Amino acid sequence: MFGNIAICCGRASQTLGMRICEILGMEPEPVEFVQFSNGNLMVNFTGDSVREKDVFVIQSGERSIFQDRDRSFGKVSGDILEFMQMIYALKDSAGRITAVTPYFPYARSDKKDKPRIAIAAKMMFDMLESVQADRVLTMTLHCPQSQGFSNIPVDQLHADSVFLEKIMSFNAEHLSFVAPDSGSIRNNDFLAMHTARSIREEGGTPDVSTGYVKKVRLDDSETPHVRTVEGVDDLTGRTVIINDDEVVSGKSLVLCAEVVADRGASDIYAFVTHGVLSGNAAKRIEDSVLTKLFVTDTVEFDTEAAEEIVGGPLSKIETLSVARVFAEAIKRIHEGRSLSSLFLGK
């Protein structure tokens, strides 16, 4: 058994980190980030000792609403280095260190589909191990199998319970869950099954169908080709739910929404765990046929930057917090208890 919990928040996850601390009834460890004139960074923990404590270092590997790709690279890379320095600064005194990275850095780089490129997701796990993190806690990896890259324990959480709560609040009579591509079919079907179960438990009669959009990518660009919807022929009068792990440019999501709208969908809601929304994605969403996009706070949403891009207030993007999911997971890891019951169906 380790000492008391200590929470340390990096600058990419300040809001989520504070929400987690509030739920756990504690304050984050004070930390100072010093940027020198040559660009070097120093991380300095200025509070009391964390000796033998169970330390959870929170830092997401992505930020939202970047338009300048060069700037985003520098910022994300800086966040990763900051994360590694925080862990490395604590390694000699902490009893155990859990790297809490709500959006895992470079999660999409999980395979070698070209010669002479890095599998950066594997590299990130290696880096966390090299700075002597003891375990990793994350949410919705782009490819769940990438947990196998790690030589230290990895716990992957999901936002399903948060999404289900919001879906149930719609009180929709006719629901269709449409995956935006074949890779999202399993997650959409899973959420559909639990929505139907919840409707039944509340005394209703579920009318829930599932399908998926057949999408083809011809290259690494962010412009996919959508062909058709498979599994559902008519969506007239139905409320459509689209569930995915992340939204970057928003092009796939908007194309999917247009396809289901052409099939007669009345309302179209997208539930996406990681809202990166780079470039003009926020405007693309606001101008789309989507009724609303729900993202979580795994990636800190920059509302001010989004409104600047859109040219006014946002009406179609809403953030749902997953702080309670992370807080409960942290509590259970500290107490040596299972995380299984945090997942739907357990």
C-alpha positions as CSV (number, residue, x, y, z in Angstrom):
1,M,0.0,0.0,0.0
2,F,1.3,3.4,-1.0
3,G,0.9,6.7,0.9
4,N,-1.8,9.3,0.2
5,I,-2.9,10.3,-3.3
6,A,-1.1,13.2,-4.9
7,I,-2.4,14.8,-8.1
8,C,0.0,16.8,-10.4
9,C,-1.5,18.6,-13.4
10,G,0.4,19.6,-16.6
11,R,-0.6,22.7,-18.5
12,A,-2.5,20.8,-21.2
13,S,-5.0,19.4,-18.7
14,Q,-5.5,22.1,-16.1
15,T,-9.3,22.2,-16.3
16,L,-9.8,18.4,-16.2
17,G,-7.2,18.0,-13.5
18,M,-8.9,20.6,-11.3
19,R,-12.3,18.9,-11.8
20,I,-10.8,15.5,-10.8
21,C,-9.3,17.1,-7.7
22,E,-12.6,18.7,-6.7
23,I,-14.3,15.3,-7.0
24,L,-11.6,13.7,-4.9
25,G,-11.7,16.5,-2.4
26,M,-8.1,17.6,-2.7
27,E,-5.8,20.2,-4.1
28,P,-3.3,19.5,-6.9
29,E,0.4,19.6,-6.1
30,P,1.9,23.1,-6.7
31,V,4.2,23.1,-9.7
32,E,6.2,25.8,-11.4
33,F,7.0,25.7,-15.1
34,V,10.0,27.9,-16.0
35,Q,10.8,28.7,-19.7
36,F,14.3,29.9,-20.2
37,S,15.4,32.3,-23.0
38,N,16.9,29.4,-25.0
39,G,13.6,27.6,-25.1
40,N,14.5,25.0,-22.4
41,L,11.9,24.0,-19.8
42,M,12.3,23.4,-16.1
43,V,9.6,21.8,-14.0
44,N,9.8,22.5,-10.3
45,F,7.4,21.1,-7.7
46,T,7.3,23.7,-5.0
47,G,5.0,22.1,-2.4
48,D,5.6,19.6,0.3
49,S,7.3,16.3,-0.2
50,V,5.5,13.5,-2.2
51,R,7.8,10.9,-0.7
52,E,6.1,7.4,-0.9
53,K,2.9,9.0,-2.1
54,D,0.7,7.5,-4.8
55,V,1.2,10.1,-7.5
56,F,-1.0,10.7,-10.5
57,V,0.5,13.0,-13.2
58,I,-2.2,14.3,-15.6
59,Q,-1.3,15.6,-19.0
60,S,-3.1,15.1,-22.3
61,G,-1.1,14.6,-25.5
62,E,-3.2,16.9,-27.7
63,R,-4.8,20.3,-27.7
64,S,-7.8,21.7,-29.6
65,I,-8.5,24.4,-32.3
66,F,-5.0,24.7,-33.9
67,Q,-5.0,26.3,-37.3
68,D,-1.2,26.6,-37.7
69,R,0.2,23.1,-38.1
70,D,3.8,24.3,-37.2
71,R,2.5,25.9,-34.0
72,S,0.5,22.8,-33.1
73,F,3.5,20.6,-33.5
74,G,5.6,22.8,-31.2
75,K,2.9,22.9,-28.6
76,V,2.0,19.2,-28.5
77,S,5.7,18.3,-28.5
78,G,6.3,20.7,-25.7
79,D,3.4,19.2,-23.7
80,I,4.9,15.7,-24.1
81,L,8.3,16.9,-22.9
82,E,6.6,18.7,-20.0
83,F,4.8,15.4,-19.1
84,M,8.0,13.4,-19.2
85,Q,9.9,16.0,-17.1
86,M,7.1,16.0,-14.4
87,I,7.3,12.3,-14.1
88,Y,11.1,12.2,-14.1
89,A,11.2,15.0,-11.4
90,L,9.1,12.8,-9.1
91,K,10.6,9.4,-9.7
92,D,13.1,9.5,-6.8
93,S,10.6,10.3,-4.1
94,A,7.1,9.1,-5.1
95,G,6.0,5.6,-4.0
96,R,4.3,5.0,-7.4
97,I,3.7,7.2,-10.4
98,T,0.7,6.7,-12.7
99,A,0.9,8.6,-16.0
100,V,-2.7,9.8,-16.6
101,T,-2.9,10.9,-20.2
102,P,-6.6,11.3,-21.2
103,Y,-5.7,11.6,-24.8
104,F,-2.7,9.4,-25.4
105,P,0.1,11.2,-27.4
106,Y,0.4,10.2,-31.0
107,A,-2.4,7.5,-30.6
108,R,-3.1,7.5,-34.3
109,S,0.5,6.5,-35.2
110,D,0.0,2.9,-34.2
111,K,1.2,1.0,-37.3
112,K,3.9,1.1,-40.0
113,D,2.0,1.7,-43.2
114,K,5.0,3.3,-45.0
115,P,8.7,2.4,-45.0
116,R,11.0,4.3,-42.7
117,I,8.4,5.9,-40.4
118,A,8.2,5.7,-36.7
119,I,5.4,3.9,-34.9
120,A,5.1,6.9,-32.6
121,A,2.5,5.4,-30.2
122,K,5.0,2.7,-29.3
123,M,7.7,5.3,-28.9
124,M,5.4,7.2,-26.4
125,F,5.0,4.1,-24.3
126,D,8.7,3.5,-24.3
127,M,9.3,7.1,-23.2
128,L,6.9,6.8,-20.3
129,E,8.7,3.6,-19.2
130,S,12.1,5.3,-19.6
131,V,11.2,8.2,-17.2
132,Q,10.1,5.5,-14.8
133,A,6.3,5.8,-14.8
134,D,4.8,2.7,-13.1
135,R,1.6,2.5,-15.0
136,V,-0.6,4.4,-17.6
137,L,-4.2,5.5,-17.3
138,T,-5.8,6.8,-20.5
139,M,-9.2,7.0,-22.3
140,T,-10.3,5.5,-25.7
141,L,-7.1,4.7,-27.6
142,H,-7.4,5.0,-31.3
143,C,-6.4,1.3,-31.5
144,P,-7.0,-0.6,-28.3
145,Q,-4.4,-3.2,-29.3
146,S,-1.7,-0.6,-28.9
147,Q,-1.8,-1.3,-25.2
148,G,0.3,-4.2,-26.2
149,F,3.1,-1.7,-27.0
150,S,3.6,-1.1,-23.3
151,N,5.8,-3.0,-20.9
152,I,4.1,-1.4,-17.9
153,P,0.4,-1.8,-17.0
154,V,-2.1,0.2,-19.0
155,D,-5.7,0.9,-18.0
156,Q,-8.0,2.2,-20.8
157,L,-11.2,4.0,-19.7
158,H,-14.2,4.9,-21.9
159,A,-16.7,7.7,-22.0
160,D,-19.7,5.4,-22.7
161,S,-21.4,6.0,-19.4
162,V,-21.3,9.8,-19.8
163,F,-22.6,9.5,-23.4
164,L,-25.4,7.1,-22.4
165,E,-26.6,9.5,-19.7
166,K,-26.9,12.3,-22.3
167,I,-28.5,10.1,-24.9
168,M,-31.2,9.0,-22.4
169,S,-32.0,12.6,-21.7
170,F,-33.2,13.1,-25.3
171,N,-36.2,10.8,-24.6
172,A,-36.1,9.9,-28.3
173,E,-38.6,7.3,-29.4
174,H,-36.8,6.0,-32.5
175,L,-33.0,5.8,-32.4
176,S,-30.5,4.7,-35.0
177,F,-26.7,4.4,-34.2
178,V,-24.7,4.9,-37.3
179,A,-20.9,4.3,-37.2
180,P,-19.0,6.8,-39.3
181,D,-16.7,4.1,-40.6
182,S,-16.2,0.3,-40.3
183,G,-13.7,0.7,-37.5
184,S,-16.3,2.3,-35.3
185,I,-19.0,-0.4,-35.7
186,R,-18.2,-2.3,-32.5
187,N,-18.3,0.8,-30.3
188,N,-21.5,2.1,-31.9
189,D,-23.2,-1.3,-31.6
190,F,-22.1,-1.5,-28.0
191,L,-23.6,1.9,-27.2
192,A,-26.8,1.0,-29.0
193,M,-27.1,-2.2,-27.0
194,H,-26.8,-0.4,-23.7
195,T,-29.1,2.4,-24.7
196,A,-31.8,-0.2,-25.6
197,R,-31.2,-1.9,-22.3
198,S,-31.5,1.4,-20.4
199,I,-34.8,2.2,-22.2
200,R,-36.1,-1.2,-21.3
201,E,-35.1,-0.8,-17.6
202,E,-37.0,2.5,-17.5
203,G,-40.1,0.7,-18.7
204,G,-40.0,1.7,-22.3
205,T,-40.0,-0.3,-25.5
206,P,-36.7,0.4,-27.4
207,D,-36.8,1.0,-31.1
208,V,-33.1,1.0,-31.8
209,S,-31.3,0.2,-35.1
210,T,-27.7,0.2,-36.2
211,G,-25.7,0.7,-39.4
212,Y,-22.5,2.2,-40.7
213,V,-21.2,4.5,-43.3
214,K,-18.9,2.9,-45.8
215,K,-15.9,5.2,-46.0
216,V,-12.8,4.9,-48.2
217,R,-9.5,6.7,-47.6
218,L,-7.2,6.7,-50.7
219,D,-4.3,8.4,-48.9
220,D,-3.2,10.1,-45.6
221,S,-5.2,13.2,-46.3
222,E,-8.1,14.3,-44.1
223,T,-10.5,14.0,-47.0
224,P,-12.2,10.6,-47.1
225,H,-14.6,9.3,-49.7
226,V,-18.0,8.3,-48.4
227,R,-19.9,5.8,-50.5
228,T,-23.1,4.7,-48.8
229,V,-24.8,3.7,-45.5
230,E,-24.8,-0.1,-44.8
231,G,-27.4,-1.8,-42.6
232,V,-30.1,0.9,-42.6
233,D,-32.3,1.9,-45.6
234,D,-34.6,4.5,-44.2
235,L,-33.9,6.9,-41.3
236,T,-37.1,9.0,-41.8
237,G,-38.2,10.5,-38.4
238,R,-35.3,8.8,-36.5
239,T,-32.8,10.4,-34.1
240,V,-29.3,9.3,-35.3
241,I,-26.4,8.9,-32.9
242,I,-22.8,8.9,-34.4
243,N,-20.1,7.7,-32.0
244,D,-16.4,7.9,-32.7
245,D,-13.1,8.1,-30.8
246,E,-11.9,11.5,-32.1
247,V,-12.7,14.3,-34.4
248,V,-9.8,16.2,-36.1
249,S,-10.7,18.1,-39.3
250,G,-14.4,17.1,-38.9
251,K,-14.7,16.2,-42.6
252,S,-15.6,12.5,-42.0
253,L,-18.1,13.4,-39.4
254,V,-19.9,16.0,-41.5
255,L,-19.9,13.7,-44.5
256,C,-21.5,11.0,-42.4
257,A,-24.1,13.4,-41.1
258,E,-25.0,14.5,-44.6
259,V,-25.4,10.9,-45.7
260,V,-27.8,10.0,-42.8
261,A,-29.6,13.3,-43.4
262,D,-30.2,12.3,-47.0
263,R,-31.8,9.1,-45.6
264,G,-34.4,11.2,-43.7
265,A,-32.9,11.5,-40.2
266,S,-34.7,14.2,-38.1
267,D,-31.9,14.9,-35.5
268,I,-28.3,14.0,-35.8
269,Y,-26.1,13.9,-32.7
270,A,-22.4,13.0,-32.7
271,F,-20.6,11.8,-29.6
272,V,-16.9,11.9,-29.9
273,T,-14.4,11.3,-27.0
274,H,-11.5,13.4,-28.1
275,G,-12.4,16.8,-29.7
276,V,-9.2,17.9,-31.4
277,L,-11.1,20.0,-34.0
278,S,-8.1,21.5,-35.8
279,G,-8.0,23.9,-38.7
280,N,-11.5,25.1,-39.6
281,A,-13.2,22.1,-38.0
282,A,-15.3,24.2,-35.6
283,K,-16.8,26.2,-38.4
284,R,-17.3,23.1,-40.4
285,I,-19.3,21.6,-37.6
286,E,-21.4,24.8,-37.1
287,D,-22.2,25.0,-40.8
288,S,-23.1,21.3,-41.0
289,V,-26.5,19.4,-40.7
290,L,-25.4,18.0,-37.3
291,T,-27.8,18.9,-34.6
292,K,-25.0,18.9,-32.0
293,L,-21.6,17.5,-31.4
294,F,-20.7,16.4,-27.9
295,V,-17.0,16.0,-27.0
296,T,-15.4,15.3,-23.7
297,D,-12.7,17.3,-21.8
298,T,-9.9,14.7,-22.5
299,V,-8.7,17.5,-24.8
300,E,-9.2,20.9,-23.3
301,F,-11.6,22.7,-25.6
302,D,-10.5,26.3,-26.6
303,T,-13.9,28.0,-26.8
304,E,-12.4,31.4,-27.5
305,A,-10.4,30.2,-30.4
306,A,-13.3,28.3,-31.8
307,E,-15.6,31.3,-31.6
308,E,-13.0,33.4,-33.4
309,I,-12.9,30.8,-36.2
310,V,-16.7,30.5,-36.4
311,G,-17.2,34.3,-36.1
312,G,-19.6,34.2,-33.2
313,P,-21.0,32.0,-30.4
314,L,-21.0,28.3,-30.7
315,S,-24.3,26.5,-30.9
316,K,-23.4,23.0,-32.0
317,I,-20.4,22.0,-29.9
318,E,-20.8,21.0,-26.2
319,T,-18.3,19.5,-23.8
320,L,-19.2,16.7,-21.4
321,S,-16.8,16.1,-18.6
322,V,-15.3,12.7,-17.9
323,A,-13.7,13.9,-14.7
324,R,-15.8,11.6,-12.5
325,V,-14.7,8.6,-14.6
326,F,-11.1,9.5,-14.1
327,A,-11.6,10.4,-10.4
328,E,-13.2,7.0,-9.7
329,A,-10.5,5.2,-11.6
330,I,-7.7,7.0,-9.6
331,K,-9.4,6.2,-6.4
332,R,-9.7,2.5,-7.3
333,I,-6.2,2.2,-8.5
334,H,-5.0,3.7,-5.3
335,E,-7.1,1.3,-3.2
336,G,-6.1,-1.7,-5.4
337,R,-9.6,-2.3,-6.6
338,S,-10.8,-3.4,-10.0
339,L,-11.9,-0.9,-12.6
340,S,-14.2,-3.4,-14.4
341,S,-17.4,-2.0,-13.0
342,L,-16.6,1.4,-14.4
343,F,-17.4,0.0,-17.9
344,L,-20.9,-0.5,-19.2
345,G,-22.0,-4.1,-19.2
346,K,-20.0,-5.0,-16.0
